[in-house]
Amino acid sequence: SFPTRRSSDLFKLIKTTINDLADENGWAFLGDVGNLILKKQPNFDSRVYGFSKLSQLIRSFPQFEMDKRETDKSGIKLIYIRNKD
Protein backbone atom coordinates (compact mmCIF):
# COMPACT_ATOMS: atom_id res chain seq x y z
CA SER A 1 0.00 0.00 0.00
CA PHE A 2 1.09 3.60 -0.31
CA PRO A 3 3.24 5.28 2.33
CA THR A 4 1.40 6.32 5.48
CA ARG A 5 2.66 9.89 5.26
CA ARG A 6 1.20 10.33 1.81
CA SER A 7 -1.95 8.61 2.99
CA SER A 8 -2.43 11.00 5.92
CA ASP A 9 -1.87 14.05 3.69
CA LEU A 10 -4.40 12.66 1.24
CA PHE A 11 -6.85 11.95 4.04
CA LYS A 12 -6.53 15.54 5.31
CA LEU A 13 -7.03 16.94 1.82
CA ILE A 14 -10.24 14.94 1.29
CA LYS A 15 -11.54 15.59 4.81
CA THR A 16 -11.03 19.36 4.68
CA THR A 17 -12.49 19.54 1.18
CA ILE A 18 -15.62 17.71 2.31
CA ASN A 19 -15.86 20.14 5.25
CA ASP A 20 -15.54 23.10 2.88
CA LEU A 21 -18.53 21.92 0.84
CA ALA A 22 -20.71 20.03 3.31
CA ASP A 23 -24.39 20.79 3.83
CA GLU A 24 -25.92 21.02 7.32
CA ASN A 25 -25.86 17.21 7.58
CA GLY A 26 -22.22 16.96 6.57
CA TRP A 27 -22.81 15.65 3.03
CA ALA A 28 -20.91 16.96 0.01
CA PHE A 29 -21.46 16.09 -3.66
CA LEU A 30 -18.57 13.99 -4.96
CA GLY A 31 -18.27 16.00 -8.19
CA ASP A 32 -17.84 19.23 -6.23
CA VAL A 33 -15.29 17.58 -3.94
CA GLY A 34 -13.29 16.43 -6.96
CA ASN A 35 -13.35 19.89 -8.51
CA LEU A 36 -12.25 21.61 -5.30
CA ILE A 37 -9.45 19.07 -4.73
CA LEU A 38 -8.16 19.93 -8.21
CA LYS A 39 -8.30 23.65 -7.40
CA LYS A 40 -6.30 23.03 -4.22
CA GLN A 41 -3.89 20.55 -5.83
CA PRO A 42 -3.91 20.88 -9.64
CA ASN A 43 -1.67 17.83 -10.08
CA PHE A 44 -3.98 15.55 -8.07
CA ASP A 45 -4.77 12.25 -9.78
CA SER A 46 -6.44 9.32 -8.00
CA ARG A 47 -4.59 6.94 -10.35
CA VAL A 48 -1.33 7.88 -8.59
CA TYR A 49 -2.79 6.12 -5.54
CA GLY A 50 -3.88 3.09 -7.54
CA PHE A 51 -7.54 4.02 -8.08
CA SER A 52 -9.10 4.80 -11.45
CA LYS A 53 -11.82 6.96 -9.85
CA LEU A 54 -11.96 9.39 -6.97
CA SER A 55 -14.98 7.52 -5.54
CA GLN A 56 -12.92 4.31 -5.28
CA LEU A 57 -10.10 6.18 -3.59
CA ILE A 58 -12.47 7.71 -1.04
CA ARG A 59 -14.15 4.36 -0.44
CA SER A 60 -10.75 2.93 0.54
CA PHE A 61 -10.75 5.15 3.64
CA PRO A 62 -13.01 3.83 6.43
CA GLN A 63 -13.31 7.39 7.81
CA PHE A 64 -15.60 8.45 4.96
CA GLU A 65 -19.21 7.53 4.38
CA MET A 66 -20.71 7.32 0.90
CA ASP A 67 -24.32 7.68 -0.21
CA LYS A 68 -25.60 7.00 -3.73
CA ARG A 69 -28.78 8.98 -4.39
CA GLU A 70 -31.29 8.36 -7.12
CA THR A 71 -32.12 11.24 -9.44
CA ASP A 72 -35.14 11.94 -11.62
CA LYS A 73 -33.25 10.44 -14.55
CA SER A 74 -33.47 6.68 -14.35
CA GLY A 75 -30.22 4.88 -13.76
CA ILE A 76 -28.36 8.04 -12.77
CA LYS A 77 -27.10 8.19 -9.22
CA LEU A 78 -25.30 11.04 -7.56
CA ILE A 79 -22.64 10.16 -5.03
CA TYR A 80 -22.43 12.14 -1.81
CA ILE A 81 -19.72 11.71 0.79
CA ARG A 82 -19.17 12.81 4.35
CA ASN A 83 -16.73 12.45 7.18
CA LYS A 84 -17.72 9.87 9.79
CA ASP A 85 -17.53 11.33 13.24
SEZA-289938 format. One record per atom (N, C-alpha, C): x, y, z; atom name; residue number from 1. Coordinates in nm, 4 decimals, padded with zeros to 6 digits. Layout:
% SEZA-289938
X|Y|Z|CA|NUM $
...
//
This chain:
% SEZA-289938
00.0851|-00.1206|00.0000|N|1 $
00.0000|00.0000|00.0000|CA|1 $
00.0886|00.1256|00.0000|C|1 $
00.0271|00.2397|-00.0202|N|2 $
00.1089|00.3596|-00.0310|CA|2 $
00.1569|00.4069|00.1060|C|2 $
00.2648|00.4848|00.1049|N|3 $
00.3245|00.5278|00.2331|CA|3 $
00.2239|00.6001|00.3215|C|3 $
00.2352|00.5760|00.4518|N|4 $
00.1403|00.6320|00.5475|CA|4 $
00.1402|00.7845|00.5443|C|4 $
00.2563|00.8431|00.5282|N|5 $
00.2662|00.9889|00.5260|CA|5 $
00.1804|01.0449|00.4132|C|5 $
00.1971|00.9897|00.2959|N|6 $
00.1201|01.0329|00.1805|CA|6 $
-00.0284|01.0103|00.2061|C|6 $
-00.0583|00.8966|00.2673|N|7 $
-00.1954|00.8611|00.2988|CA|7 $
-00.2587|00.9616|00.3945|C|7 $
-00.1845|01.0048|00.4962|N|8 $
-00.2427|01.0998|00.5917|CA|8 $
-00.2606|01.2379|00.5293|C|8 $
-00.1692|01.2779|00.4411|N|9 $
-00.1875|01.4046|00.3691|CA|9 $
-00.3110|01.3978|00.2800|C|9 $
-00.3263|01.2866|00.2121|N|10 $
-00.4400|01.2662|00.1236|CA|10 $
-00.5695|01.2677|00.2032|C|10 $
-00.5683|01.1982|00.3175|N|11 $
-00.6849|01.1953|00.4042|CA|11 $
-00.7254|01.3366|00.4468|C|11 $
-00.6248|01.4162|00.4887|N|12 $
-00.6526|01.5536|00.5308|CA|12 $
-00.7110|01.6363|00.4168|C|12 $
-00.6550|01.6205|00.2986|N|13 $
-00.7034|01.6935|00.1817|CA|13 $
-00.8511|01.6613|00.1543|C|13 $
-00.8849|01.5339|00.1555|N|14 $
-01.0238|01.4941|00.1292|CA|14 $
-01.1152|01.5424|00.2410|C|14 $
-01.0717|01.5208|00.3655|N|15 $
-01.1538|01.5590|00.4811|CA|15 $
-01.1838|01.7093|00.4833|C|15 $
-01.0810|01.7912|00.4636|N|16 $
-01.1029|01.9362|00.4682|CA|16 $
-01.1866|01.9825|00.3491|C|16 $
-01.1702|01.9172|00.2350|N|17 $
-01.2489|01.9545|00.1179|CA|17 $
-01.3963|01.9208|00.1390|C|17 $
-01.4232|01.8051|00.1977|N|18 $
-01.5623|01.7708|00.2314|CA|18 $
-01.6186|01.8760|00.3272|C|18 $
-01.5401|01.9129|00.4289|N|19 $
-01.5859|02.0139|00.5252|CA|19 $
-01.6154|02.1478|00.4583|C|19 $
-01.5339|02.1837|00.3589|N|20 $
-01.5538|02.3101|00.2875|CA|20 $
-01.6885|02.3136|00.2155|C|20 $
-01.7356|02.1988|00.1711|N|21 $
-01.8528|02.1918|00.0838|CA|21 $
-01.9781|02.1360|00.1507|C|21 $
-01.9627|02.0811|00.2698|N|22 $
-02.0708|02.0033|00.3314|CA|22 $
-02.1966|02.0846|00.3592|C|22 $
-02.3117|02.0181|00.3439|N|23 $
-02.4386|02.0787|00.3833|CA|23 $
-02.4562|02.0647|00.5344|C|23 $
-02.5733|02.1007|00.5856|N|24 $
-02.5915|02.1017|00.7316|CA|24 $
-02.5826|01.9613|00.7921|C|24 $
-02.5988|01.8580|00.7088|N|25 $
-02.5861|01.7207|00.7584|CA|25 $
-02.4483|01.6607|00.7314|C|25 $
-02.3585|01.7419|00.6783|N|26 $
-02.2223|01.6962|00.6571|CA|26 $
-02.1948|01.6355|00.5198|C|26 $
-02.2972|01.6282|00.4340|N|27 $
-02.2806|01.5655|00.3029|CA|27 $
-02.2298|01.6640|00.1985|C|27 $
-02.1410|01.6159|00.1127|N|28 $
-02.0906|01.6964|00.0010|CA|28 $
-02.1003|01.6131|-00.1270|C|28 $
-02.1353|01.6774|-00.2371|N|29 $
-02.1461|01.6087|-00.3657|CA|29 $
-02.0059|01.5736|-00.4159|C|29 $
-01.9880|01.4472|-00.4543|N|30 $
-01.8567|01.3989|-00.4961|CA|30 $
-01.7967|01.4817|-00.6095|C|30 $
-01.8774|01.5200|-00.7064|N|31 $
-01.8271|01.5998|-00.8185|CA|31 $
-01.7675|01.7319|-00.7724|C|31 $
-01.8343|01.7964|-00.6770|N|32 $
-01.7837|01.9231|-00.6229|CA|32 $
-01.6544|01.9006|-00.5447|C|32 $
-01.6499|01.7910|-00.4699|N|33 $
-01.5287|01.7579|-00.3939|CA|33 $
-01.4111|01.7388|-00.4894|C|33 $
-01.4338|01.6645|-00.5970|N|34 $
-01.3289|01.6428|-00.6959|CA|34 $
-01.2794|01.7715|-00.7574|C|34 $
-01.3733|01.8596|-00.7917|N|35 $
-01.3352|01.9889|-00.8513|CA|35 $
-01.2543|02.0744|-00.7549|C|35 $
-01.2953|02.0782|-00.6283|N|36 $
-01.2255|02.1607|-00.5303|CA|36 $
-01.0871|02.1032|-00.4984|C|36 $
-01.0763|01.9702|-00.4934|N|37 $
-00.9450|01.9074|-00.4727|CA|37 $
-00.8505|01.9505|-00.5846|C|37 $
-00.9003|01.9523|-00.7082|N|38 $
-00.8156|01.9926|-00.8213|CA|38 $
-00.7777|02.1401|-00.8155|C|38 $
-00.8653|02.2232|-00.7590|N|39 $
-00.8296|02.3648|-00.7400|CA|39 $
-00.7186|02.3779|-00.6368|C|39 $
-00.7303|02.2982|-00.5295|N|40 $
-00.6297|02.3034|-00.4225|CA|40 $
-00.4984|02.2403|-00.4666|C|40 $
-00.5072|02.1303|-00.5401|N|41 $
-00.3887|02.0551|-00.5831|CA|41 $
-00.4049|02.0173|-00.7306|C|41 $
-00.3674|02.1083|-00.8195|N|42 $
-00.3914|02.0877|-00.9636|CA|42 $
-00.3319|01.9598|-01.0201|C|42 $
-00.2295|01.9053|-00.9553|N|43 $
-00.1674|01.7835|-01.0079|CA|43 $
-00.2278|01.6570|-00.9473|C|43 $
-00.3355|01.6709|-00.8712|N|44 $
-00.3979|01.5553|-00.8066|CA|44 $
-00.4509|01.4574|-00.9111|C|44 $
-00.4253|01.3296|-00.8889|N|45 $
-00.4775|01.2252|-00.9776|CA|45 $
-00.4959|01.0988|-00.8942|C|45 $
-00.6175|01.0503|-00.8836|N|46 $
-00.6437|00.9323|-00.8005|CA|46 $
-00.5683|00.8095|-00.8517|C|46 $
-00.5319|00.8085|-00.9797|N|47 $
-00.4586|00.6936|-01.0350|CA|47 $
-00.3193|00.6802|-00.9742|C|47 $
-00.2630|00.7929|-00.9271|N|48 $
-00.1328|00.7883|-00.8594|CA|48 $
-00.1415|00.6974|-00.7365|C|48 $
-00.2594|00.6915|-00.6753|N|49 $
-00.2793|00.6120|-00.5539|CA|49 $
-00.3349|00.4731|-00.5856|C|49 $
-00.3452|00.4419|-00.7147|N|50 $
-00.3884|00.3085|-00.7540|CA|50 $
-00.5385|00.2936|-00.7743|C|50 $
-00.6091|00.4062|-00.7874|N|51 $
-00.7541|00.4016|-00.8078|CA|51 $
-00.7900|00.4762|-00.9359|C|51 $
-00.8753|00.4150|-01.0185|N|52 $
-00.9100|00.4798|-01.1448|CA|52 $
-01.0091|00.5941|-01.1245|C|52 $
-01.0825|00.5904|-01.0119|N|53 $
-01.1819|00.6956|-00.9849|CA|53 $
-01.1660|00.7497|-00.8431|C|53 $
-01.1998|00.8761|-00.8291|N|54 $
-01.1962|00.9388|-00.6965|CA|54 $
-01.2873|00.8646|-00.5985|C|54 $
-01.4043|00.8209|-00.6448|N|55 $
-01.4975|00.7517|-00.5544|CA|55 $
-01.4345|00.6246|-00.4963|C|55 $
-01.3572|00.5526|-00.5769|N|56 $
-01.2920|00.4306|-00.5284|CA|56 $
-01.1842|00.4643|-00.4251|C|56 $
-01.1124|00.5717|-00.4521|N|57 $
-01.0100|00.6177|-00.3592|CA|57 $
-01.0727|00.6533|-00.2250|C|57 $
-01.1806|00.7291|-00.2283|N|58 $
-01.2467|00.7712|-00.1045|CA|58 $
-01.3045|00.6510|-00.0303|C|58 $
-01.3578|00.5552|-00.1057|N|59 $
-01.4150|00.4357|-00.0436|CA|59 $
-01.3078|00.3543|00.0290|C|59 $
-01.1818|00.3695|-00.0096|N|60 $
-01.0746|00.2932|00.0536|CA|60 $
-01.0428|00.3435|00.1947|C|60 $
-01.0925|00.4613|00.2292|N|61 $
-01.0755|00.5154|00.3640|CA|61 $
-01.1994|00.4844|00.4471|C|61 $
-01.1829|00.4129|00.5600|N|62 $
-01.3008|00.3828|00.6433|CA|62 $
-01.3588|00.5069|00.7115|C|62 $
-01.2849|00.6183|00.7110|N|63 $
-01.3310|00.7388|00.7813|CA|63 $
-01.4353|00.8177|00.7010|C|63 $
-01.4614|00.7746|00.5773|N|64 $
-01.5600|00.8452|00.4957|CA|64 $
-01.6814|00.7567|00.4696|C|64 $
-01.7952|00.8202|00.4637|N|65 $
-01.9213|00.7530|00.4378|CA|65 $
-01.9683|00.7953|00.2994|C|65 $
-02.0290|00.7026|00.2265|N|66 $
-02.0707|00.7322|00.0899|CA|66 $
-02.2188|00.7018|00.0736|C|66 $
-02.2887|00.7856|00.0000|N|67 $
-02.4319|00.7682|-00.0212|CA|67 $
-02.4632|00.7891|-00.1691|C|67 $
-02.5183|00.6859|-00.2333|N|68 $
-02.5602|00.7002|-00.3734|CA|68 $
-02.7076|00.7380|-00.3748|C|68 $
-02.7399|00.8485|-00.4385|N|69 $
-02.8776|00.8979|-00.4387|CA|69 $
-02.9357|00.8929|-00.5786|C|69 $
-03.0578|00.8415|-00.5852|N|70 $
-03.1290|00.8357|-00.7122|CA|70 $
-03.1617|00.9772|-00.7585|C|70 $
-03.1668|00.9959|-00.8893|N|71 $
-03.2119|01.1239|-00.9441|CA|71 $
-03.3384|01.0992|-01.0241|C|71 $
-03.3942|01.2060|-01.0793|N|72 $
-03.5138|01.1940|-01.1621|CA|72 $
-03.4851|01.1123|-01.2880|C|72 $
-03.3625|01.1213|-01.3368|N|73 $
-03.3248|01.0441|-01.4549|CA|73 $
-03.2973|00.9002|-01.4130|C|73 $
-03.3628|00.8067|-01.4767|N|74 $
-03.3470|00.6677|-01.4353|CA|74 $
-03.2041|00.6203|-01.4586|C|74 $
-03.1550|00.5435|-01.3630|N|75 $
-03.0215|00.4882|-01.3761|CA|75 $
-02.9090|00.5829|-01.3383|C|75 $
-02.9418|00.7088|-01.3134|N|76 $
-02.8365|00.8044|-01.2774|CA|76 $
-02.8375|00.8251|-01.1264|C|76 $
-02.7222|00.8002|-01.0670|N|77 $
-02.7101|00.8191|-00.9224|CA|77 $
-02.6027|00.9238|-00.8957|C|77 $
-02.6287|01.0060|-00.7990|N|78 $
-02.5299|01.1039|-00.7557|CA|78 $
-02.4656|01.0512|-00.6273|C|78 $
-02.3342|01.0652|-00.6209|N|79 $
-02.2636|01.0156|-00.5033|CA|79 $
-02.2326|01.1329|-00.4099|C|79 $
-02.2729|01.1171|-00.2860|N|80 $
-02.2429|01.2141|-00.1810|CA|80 $
-02.1527|01.1470|-00.0780|C|80 $
-02.0635|01.2260|-00.0219|N|81 $
-01.9724|01.1711|00.0789|CA|81 $
-01.9700|01.2610|00.2014|C|81 $
-01.9343|01.2010|00.3138|N|82 $
-01.9169|01.2806|00.4353|CA|82 $
-01.8172|01.2140|00.5272|C|82 $
-01.7658|01.2948|00.6176|N|83 $
-01.6727|01.2450|00.7182|CA|83 $
-01.7530|01.1733|00.8271|C|83 $
-01.7095|01.0543|00.8651|N|84 $
-01.7722|00.9870|00.9794|CA|84 $
-01.7153|01.0487|01.1053|C|84 $
-01.8026|01.0722|01.1987|N|85 $
-01.7531|01.1330|01.3244|CA|85 $
-01.7123|01.0281|01.4251|C|85 $
//
